[in-house]
Amino acid sequence: MSHYLVEPAYRHGSPPRTAILLINLGTPEAPTKAAVRRYLGEFLADPRVVEMPRPLWWLILNGIVLNTRPGRSARKYAAVWTADGSPLQVHLARQATLLRGFLGQAGHCVAVEYAMRYGQPSIPATLSRLKAEGCTRILVLPLYPQYAASTTASAFDAVAAWLRGVRNQPEMRSIRSFADHPGYIAALAASVREHWASHGRPAASYRLLMSFHGLPRYTLDRGDPYHCECQKTARLLAEALGLGKDGYLACFQSRFGRSEWLQPYTVASLHALAKGGVHRVDVICPGFTADCLETLEEMAIEGRSEFLRAGGNEYHYIPCLNERDDWILALAQLAASHLQGWPTREAPDAAALELSALRARALGARS
């Protein structure tokens, strides 16, 4: 019996289509203990996420983590859940719709869909749907600005696993990272400037805290470029804002377990700044392109509490890029640069060609 997926019926004469697949990490289906347990079970079982011997980690995951963490995490998800659902999924769906529109205005005829690495809609299901719709060229765009094996490579693993089960494979391209993309940096800088315009920009006792998601220290030691790409983003953003070394701090949040993670840690940094006489911090999370649990609950709520409890006076969280026009434009530019060579622009119809010829003749007659 064939191990390949069933091929959709071939439609003779159908023009080939191009698609862009946006990928983000994932989210539980609901802010409940059961839904969070299912989500964490899939997420934390990925060997890219936790690099431990599988039998040992299976015992820890199923014996301890999935029996203690889902309840706490569900309460945190409930604190940020919206009427439309998970913030991450809401933003990702809107980003896909807006990107489709921006590219369409630029003359590109492409399908734009989104998928989650963990949870729904899944990467395999979305790729299969695109293939069934006649897409023969697919650009995979993980929305992680900085490359990490546990995020970007894991998304590519899921794509590769789907391809192994496909007989008639589509042509594939992928975008590895965009930590230094000019449009991405410009959109981040614009969001900070707009925040300053609304809330002021202190001349003293102030820091802009750039908090990235943390990873275990061993990932850096084993060759993962994530730490370096985060530092590059932070430096470029600081330069765009005219901040010196004393005006900002790049740090890492979401530490899990007792092992050493990338430093400096965000919570420890907030404590140190408050106790060191810094009265106000503005916090931005450049590693996230859409607000989610880690930004809305961990940074906007818990981060504020940590800073004020340590003696700080004023704490502001700057939202992620979400659906900002400058960010969607940057995303469109990034995608378009990787679509080059693929025929994504619709051929003009006969009437448009005739009108163009008439205009050319008219211009020629005037000259």
Salt bridges, closest charged atoms under 4 A:
GLU7 OE1 - LYS131 NZ 2.33
ASP46 OD2 - ARG117 NH2 3.37
GLU51 OE1 - ARG222 NH1 2.94
ASP84 OD2 - ARG94 NH2 3.75
GLU113 OE1 - ARG129 NH2 3.65
GLU133 OE1 - ARG17 NH1 3.99
GLU133 OE2 - ARG129 NH1 3.78
ASP157 OD2 - ARG48 NE 2.69
ASP180 OD2 - LYS232 NZ 3.00
GLU194 OE1 - ARG324 NH1 2.85
ASP221 OD1 - ARG217 NE 3.05
GLU229 OE2 - ARG176 NH1 3.02
GLU239 OE2 - ARG235 NH1 3.34
ASP282 OD1 - HIS195 NE2 3.35
ASP282 OD2 - ARG280 NH2 2.83
GLU302 OE2 - LYS76 NZ 3.33
GLU306 OE1 - HIS271 NE2 2.63
GLU306 OE1 - ARG309 NH2 3.09
GLU314 OE2 - HIS316 NE2 2.69
GLU323 OE2 - HIS91 ND1 2.50
GLU323 OE1 - ARG94 NH1 3.75
ASP326 OD2 - ARG324 NH2 2.73
